[in-house]
Amino acid sequence: MAELPSSAEPFWKDFRRRMPVSQRWAYLDHAAVAPLTADAQAAMTAFAQQAAEQGATDWAAWYRRCEEVRQLAACLIGAEAAEVALVPNTTAGINLVAEGMPWQPGDNVVTLADEFPSNLYPWLNLASRGVETRRVSTDEGRLDLNRLDEACDRRTRLVSVSWVSYSSGFRHDIEQITQIAQRHGARMFLDAIQGLGVFPLDVSQTPIDFLAADGHKWLLGPEGAGVMFVRRERLEELRPLQVGWHSVVHAFDFRRIELALKPAAARYEGGSQNMIGFHGLGASLELLLGYGTAALSRRILEITDLACQRLTELGARICSAREGPNRSGIVSFELPGCEPQQVRAAAKAQGVALGCRAGRLRISLHAYNDDQDIDRLVACLKQ
């Protein structure tokens, strides 16, 4: 775990020192692809050096570290390690659910109209099996829970939503959405990529059934190393997909050919892992767990509130919800008379990284971002 700073210093200052990107960039684009922590960089560099100089002579240690990463991910969400699978990305986790559930013609999935494509295409792909995808519209990202409820019926088998909207930054009330799904006898899937690691979640208290998230956003890991949660009670509901040598209880006995699947989410991992990626992700997970999601979320909301204040003073229109629990680290905004892609390019040239989504500018601040980063953003936008 990270060694926490002294009580005399805010934790985010220590955090900032562990983010090499902050030496050059005002990096405000964590909702896209985040920079690595110094801890992740060191772990991946050490792995690469060992692999180059010694080959796989210590492969068993590499494997044990991946199992530790599984446990770290479980701790992050209050799950059991056996309920966590190490997957390449969020899309892979979504597809394991989409293709694994026992659908019947006439069933339906309820999701939101403005979801990221990866949380739409796998459900739309079920049309050939007679499954309908119902897309509930939102008001600039703001979800009316009554409309979601009305979209469900006795043939709804799954409700699938993102924890935080990638474009608007609206943080959904997962507790209430899960209650709606349960009231209709449906399973609940959470695309957690825009909230995992920085907002608290305890699956032992919030009974979602499935979750997936890649590690390259708020978890500050590399691309291609993500996690999936399958509640133990739901394990047998999903048809096993992508099975391979690693899916069975006798994984290392290659001569024994018997399809005895692991009684754990690891049954979906199939074959060899992106070990260097998971070593990097593990280092960042330890860092974030050391600070704690409660502290991280408070800091993120504090610094994004300040950014919104400064942007408003500049004449920007904030398009994201900034009320209470619906806030997140993502802020979508408009600058009158400015073309978003041109602004983004100009900002990049000045060492300010931000994004564009849904025809608007988007910033996404992590807990290590500070006033200087916002000053650089405002100075750039003034031009």
Wavefront OBJ file of the C-alpha trace (Angstrom):
o trace
v 0.000 0.000 0.000
v 1.043 3.604 -0.441
v 2.850 5.209 2.460
v 0.484 7.975 3.444
v 1.779 11.528 3.859
v 2.043 13.149 7.249
v -1.101 14.742 8.656
v 0.493 18.165 8.105
v 0.343 17.708 4.321
v -2.757 17.061 2.202
v -2.570 13.567 0.733
v -3.045 14.839 -2.792
v 0.301 16.618 -2.695
v 2.004 13.309 -2.060
v -0.175 11.830 -4.799
v 0.918 14.550 -7.227
v 4.592 13.709 -6.647
v 3.780 10.165 -7.724
v 2.389 11.380 -11.064
v 5.289 12.122 -13.445
v 2.867 13.633 -15.963
v 2.319 16.611 -13.645
v 5.891 17.818 -14.250
v 5.000 18.835 -17.788
v 1.255 18.666 -18.322
v -1.892 20.002 -16.798
v -3.480 16.633 -17.467
v -7.270 16.963 -17.336
v -8.339 14.011 -19.486
v -8.521 11.018 -17.133
v -11.902 9.992 -18.539
v -10.125 9.141 -21.809
v -6.737 7.500 -21.210
v -5.028 8.442 -17.957
v -1.302 8.724 -17.330
v 0.468 6.014 -15.333
v 1.518 6.474 -11.733
v 5.235 6.345 -11.029
v 4.468 3.144 -9.109
v 2.927 1.512 -12.188
v 5.811 2.703 -14.341
v 8.324 1.161 -11.957
v 6.437 -2.146 -11.762
v 6.175 -2.464 -15.533
v 9.793 -1.435 -16.074
v 10.953 -4.045 -13.567
v 8.828 -6.689 -15.264
v 10.172 -5.809 -18.703
v 13.761 -5.828 -17.475
v 13.371 -9.218 -15.844
v 11.614 -10.664 -18.900
v 14.403 -9.381 -21.156
v 17.306 -10.469 -18.998
v 15.970 -13.682 -17.449
v 13.061 -14.760 -19.618
v 10.228 -16.499 -17.794
v 12.454 -18.242 -15.249
v 10.404 -16.680 -12.446
v 6.995 -17.002 -14.125
v 5.448 -18.419 -10.953
v 6.172 -15.130 -9.163
v 4.583 -13.196 -12.009
v 1.475 -15.373 -11.696
v 1.310 -14.918 -7.929
v 1.417 -11.168 -8.405
v -1.584 -11.340 -10.747
v -3.470 -13.222 -8.045
v -2.568 -10.440 -5.620
v -3.983 -7.937 -8.115
v -7.204 -9.936 -8.174
v -7.379 -9.594 -4.381
v -6.660 -5.852 -4.559
v -9.510 -5.374 -7.034
v -11.804 -7.387 -4.767
v -10.873 -5.186 -1.799
v -11.649 -2.086 -3.824
v -15.295 -3.102 -4.303
v -15.932 -5.242 -1.221
v -16.041 -8.502 -3.178
v -14.471 -11.906 -2.734
v -11.411 -12.633 -4.846
v -13.284 -15.579 -6.382
v -15.839 -13.092 -7.772
v -13.224 -11.150 -9.751
v -11.933 -11.965 -13.213
v -8.945 -10.244 -14.795
v -10.083 -9.171 -18.257
v -8.571 -7.157 -21.123
v -11.080 -4.306 -20.961
v -14.612 -3.218 -20.132
v -15.919 -4.395 -23.503
v -14.680 -7.923 -22.834
v -16.553 -8.007 -19.523
v -19.755 -6.690 -21.082
v -19.623 -9.284 -23.840
v -19.099 -12.112 -21.378
v -22.426 -11.153 -19.831
v -24.189 -10.370 -23.118
v -23.229 -13.650 -24.734
v -23.335 -15.730 -21.574
v -26.852 -15.058 -20.272
v -29.618 -17.579 -21.030
v -31.698 -15.325 -23.271
v -35.042 -16.321 -24.736
v -36.774 -14.688 -27.731
v -38.894 -11.835 -26.415
v -36.507 -10.910 -23.595
v -35.231 -7.347 -23.338
v -32.319 -5.348 -21.986
v -32.867 -1.849 -20.608
v -30.034 0.651 -20.895
v -29.552 4.371 -21.585
v -29.578 6.075 -24.952
v -26.371 8.017 -24.297
v -24.212 5.122 -23.107
v -20.696 4.670 -24.426
v -20.873 2.422 -27.537
v -19.304 -0.518 -25.698
v -22.347 -0.608 -23.436
v -24.724 -0.603 -26.400
v -23.355 -2.742 -29.224
v -23.127 -6.018 -27.239
v -26.821 -5.697 -26.353
v -27.864 -4.615 -29.854
v -25.952 -7.630 -31.154
v -28.514 -9.837 -29.404
v -31.271 -8.825 -31.837
v -30.582 -11.936 -33.943
v -31.518 -13.994 -30.874
v -34.819 -12.175 -30.453
v -33.645 -9.893 -27.625
v -34.786 -6.269 -27.641
v -32.563 -3.429 -26.440
v -34.554 -0.593 -24.890
v -32.686 2.722 -24.727
v -33.976 5.219 -22.177
v -33.317 8.838 -23.104
v -31.790 11.292 -20.650
v -31.861 15.063 -20.279
v -28.250 15.985 -21.095
v -27.132 12.970 -19.116
v -29.581 13.423 -16.238
v -31.604 10.257 -15.766
v -35.244 10.265 -14.680
v -35.495 7.052 -12.660
v -39.244 6.855 -13.326
v -38.560 6.589 -17.053
v -36.087 3.799 -16.423
v -38.648 1.995 -14.291
v -41.335 2.394 -16.948
v -39.050 0.869 -19.594
v -38.806 -2.380 -17.614
v -41.394 -5.139 -17.668
v -41.723 -8.848 -16.887
v -39.470 -9.749 -19.849
v -36.622 -7.476 -18.772
v -33.687 -9.743 -18.006
v -30.988 -7.127 -17.475
v -30.554 -3.431 -16.698
v -27.191 -2.083 -17.838
v -25.956 1.419 -17.006
v -22.700 3.277 -16.596
v -21.861 4.425 -13.103
v -20.806 7.795 -14.513
v -21.747 9.091 -17.952
v -18.623 9.428 -20.093
v -19.919 12.526 -21.878
v -21.917 14.429 -19.259
v -20.256 13.273 -16.044
v -23.638 12.491 -14.447
v -23.094 10.011 -11.591
v -26.080 7.709 -11.366
v -27.746 6.525 -8.186
v -26.697 2.875 -8.387
v -28.646 1.919 -5.276
v -31.954 3.049 -6.740
v -31.243 1.649 -10.204
v -30.414 -1.721 -8.676
v -33.686 -1.627 -6.736
v -35.571 -0.982 -9.976
v -33.866 -3.952 -11.641
v -34.644 -6.214 -8.700
v -38.277 -5.104 -8.589
v -38.658 -6.381 -12.153
v -36.725 -9.569 -11.510
v -33.831 -8.404 -13.703
v -30.096 -8.620 -13.232
v -28.001 -5.463 -12.843
v -24.846 -4.767 -14.852
v -22.631 -1.783 -14.031
v -20.144 -0.310 -16.465
v -17.885 1.092 -13.755
v -14.980 2.452 -15.781
v -15.696 6.137 -15.077
v -16.013 5.753 -11.317
v -14.068 2.716 -10.154
v -11.177 3.565 -7.887
v -12.253 7.082 -6.971
v -15.819 6.697 -5.723
v -16.812 4.260 -2.972
v -18.587 1.059 -3.950
v -19.303 -1.969 -1.790
v -20.949 -4.814 -3.680
v -21.694 -6.560 -0.392
v -24.111 -3.692 0.319
v -25.159 -2.722 -3.228
v -26.397 -5.938 -4.839
v -25.311 -5.407 -8.430
v -24.813 -8.696 -10.259
v -22.068 -7.888 -12.751
v -19.455 -5.150 -13.153
v -16.628 -4.431 -15.577
v -14.005 -1.711 -15.901
v -10.705 -1.289 -17.671
v -7.837 0.097 -15.620
v -6.637 2.851 -17.941
v -8.843 5.674 -16.685
v -9.351 6.536 -13.005
v -7.362 3.483 -11.839
v -4.266 4.997 -13.524
v -3.129 1.710 -15.016
v -2.214 0.709 -18.577
v -4.665 -0.140 -21.316
v -5.532 -3.802 -21.687
v -5.717 -4.671 -17.988
v -9.199 -4.540 -16.482
v -11.418 -6.276 -13.959
v -14.814 -7.929 -13.978
v -17.058 -8.798 -11.046
v -19.521 -11.688 -11.151
v -21.546 -12.185 -8.000
v -21.000 -15.718 -6.748
v -24.710 -16.526 -6.939
v -24.737 -15.549 -10.632
v -21.705 -17.557 -11.714
v -23.671 -20.530 -13.006
v -26.121 -18.275 -14.865
v -23.507 -17.273 -17.432
v -22.608 -19.752 -20.135
v -18.824 -20.253 -20.004
v -17.112 -18.382 -22.828
v -13.459 -18.076 -23.876
v -12.609 -21.215 -21.940
v -9.041 -22.487 -22.005
v -6.346 -24.056 -19.878
v -6.744 -21.409 -17.175
v -10.514 -21.941 -16.882
v -10.364 -25.306 -15.117
v -9.585 -26.334 -11.551
v -6.579 -28.393 -12.722
v -5.178 -25.511 -14.776
v -1.540 -26.624 -14.593
v -2.126 -30.295 -15.327
v -2.065 -30.073 -19.121
v -2.387 -33.827 -19.636
v -5.703 -34.007 -17.803
v -8.429 -33.044 -20.251
v -11.595 -32.608 -18.224
v -13.902 -29.604 -18.415
v -14.091 -29.032 -14.660
v -14.524 -25.271 -14.539
v -13.207 -23.234 -11.647
v -15.982 -22.288 -9.201
v -14.823 -18.687 -9.612
v -14.921 -15.803 -12.084
v -11.423 -16.815 -13.217
v -13.121 -19.460 -15.365
v -13.693 -16.689 -17.933
v -10.013 -15.815 -18.273
v -9.193 -18.662 -20.639
v -5.509 -18.338 -21.317
v -2.422 -16.270 -20.661
v -2.836 -12.841 -19.097
v -1.401 -9.435 -19.925
v 0.977 -9.885 -17.023
v 3.003 -6.714 -17.469
v -0.247 -4.740 -17.634
v -1.656 -6.293 -14.486
v 1.617 -5.712 -12.639
v 1.275 -2.036 -13.499
v -2.393 -1.953 -12.553
v -1.615 -3.636 -9.244
v 0.873 -0.927 -8.306
v -1.675 1.811 -8.985
v -4.391 -0.088 -7.108
v -2.164 -0.266 -4.039
v -1.586 3.468 -4.247
v -5.280 4.313 -4.567
v -6.314 1.889 -1.831
v -3.742 3.503 0.425
v -5.412 6.884 0.030
v -8.923 5.455 0.146
v -11.887 6.184 -2.125
v -13.526 8.437 0.465
v -10.569 10.836 0.448
v -10.115 10.567 -3.317
v -13.752 11.349 -4.075
v -13.818 14.345 -1.711
v -10.730 15.809 -3.329
v -11.987 15.184 -6.869
v -15.306 16.917 -6.191
v -13.492 19.788 -4.488
v -11.100 20.414 -7.376
v -13.797 20.001 -10.050
v -16.061 22.438 -8.200
v -13.218 24.950 -8.300
v -12.702 24.305 -12.005
v -16.415 24.910 -12.652
v -16.263 28.174 -10.729
v -13.282 29.393 -12.748
v -14.832 28.286 -16.045
v -18.087 30.079 -15.235
v -16.178 33.278 -14.450
v -14.574 32.907 -17.864
v -17.998 32.822 -19.531
v -18.258 29.065 -20.102
v -21.558 27.237 -19.806
v -21.295 24.188 -17.551
v -23.383 21.387 -19.046
v -22.744 18.749 -16.381
v -24.823 18.188 -13.283
v -23.067 19.779 -10.319
v -25.623 19.020 -7.636
v -24.845 16.781 -4.692
v -24.254 13.078 -5.335
v -24.674 13.358 -9.103
v -21.357 15.196 -9.441
v -18.258 13.422 -10.653
v -14.761 14.234 -11.852
v -16.074 14.796 -15.383
v -17.201 18.254 -16.462
v -18.651 19.005 -19.889
v -18.796 22.656 -20.933
v -19.195 25.057 -23.842
v -17.245 28.182 -24.702
v -19.343 30.631 -26.752
v -17.903 31.177 -30.200
v -15.287 28.442 -29.882
v -15.006 25.185 -31.815
v -14.178 22.375 -29.341
v -11.667 20.467 -31.455
v -9.740 23.644 -32.228
v -9.669 24.565 -28.539
v -8.455 21.075 -27.664
v -5.638 21.270 -30.195
v -4.577 24.724 -28.998
v -4.627 23.551 -25.377
v -2.514 20.514 -26.196
v 0.095 22.752 -27.790
v 0.326 24.585 -24.457
v 0.631 21.465 -22.325
v -3.015 21.235 -21.258
v -4.728 17.919 -21.962
v -8.517 17.952 -22.192
v -11.122 16.174 -24.297
v -14.108 16.650 -26.563
v -17.272 14.579 -26.300
v -20.779 15.062 -27.699
v -19.727 18.291 -29.402
v -18.495 19.886 -26.179
v -15.271 20.349 -24.301
v -14.697 17.942 -21.445
v -12.307 18.005 -18.528
v -11.853 15.134 -16.091
v -9.754 15.859 -13.028
v -8.159 13.344 -10.685
v -7.337 13.914 -7.033
v -3.726 14.962 -7.705
v -4.738 17.861 -9.958
v -4.335 21.248 -8.276
v -4.962 24.973 -8.617
v -1.971 25.384 -10.927
v -3.520 22.964 -13.410
v -6.744 24.967 -13.390
v -4.786 28.217 -13.790
v -3.096 26.772 -16.877
v -6.461 25.673 -18.275
v -8.025 29.094 -17.763
v -5.009 30.935 -19.194
v -5.171 28.734 -22.281
v -8.921 29.193 -22.753
v -8.672 32.964 -22.388
v -6.726 33.013 -25.629
l 1 2 3 4 5 6 7 8 9 10 11 12 13 14 15 16 17 18 19 20 21 22 23 24 25 26 27 28 29 30 31 32 33 34 35 36 37 38 39 40 41 42 43 44 45 46 47 48 49 50 51 52 53 54 55 56 57 58 59 60 61 62 63 64 65 66 67 68 69 70 71 72 73 74 75 76 77 78 79 80 81 82 83 84 85 86 87 88 89 90 91 92 93 94 95 96 97 98 99 100 101 102 103 104 105 106 107 108 109 110 111 112 113 114 115 116 117 118 119 120 121 122 123 124 125 126 127 128 129 130 131 132 133 134 135 136 137 138 139 140 141 142 143 144 145 146 147 148 149 150 151 152 153 154 155 156 157 158 159 160 161 162 163 164 165 166 167 168 169 170 171 172 173 174 175 176 177 178 179 180 181 182 183 184 185 186 187 188 189 190 191 192 193 194 195 196 197 198 199 200 201 202 203 204 205 206 207 208 209 210 211 212 213 214 215 216 217 218 219 220 221 222 223 224 225 226 227 228 229 230 231 232 233 234 235 236 237 238 239 240 241 242 243 244 245 246 247 248 249 250 251 252 253 254 255 256 257 258 259 260 261 262 263 264 265 266 267 268 269 270 271 272 273 274 275 276 277 278 279 280 281 282 283 284 285 286 287 288 289 290 291 292 293 294 295 296 297 298 299 300 301 302 303 304 305 306 307 308 309 310 311 312 313 314 315 316 317 318 319 320 321 322 323 324 325 326 327 328 329 330 331 332 333 334 335 336 337 338 339 340 341 342 343 344 345 346 347 348 349 350 351 352 353 354 355 356 357 358 359 360 361 362 363 364 365 366 367 368 369 370 371 372 373 374 375 376 377 378 379 380 381 382 383
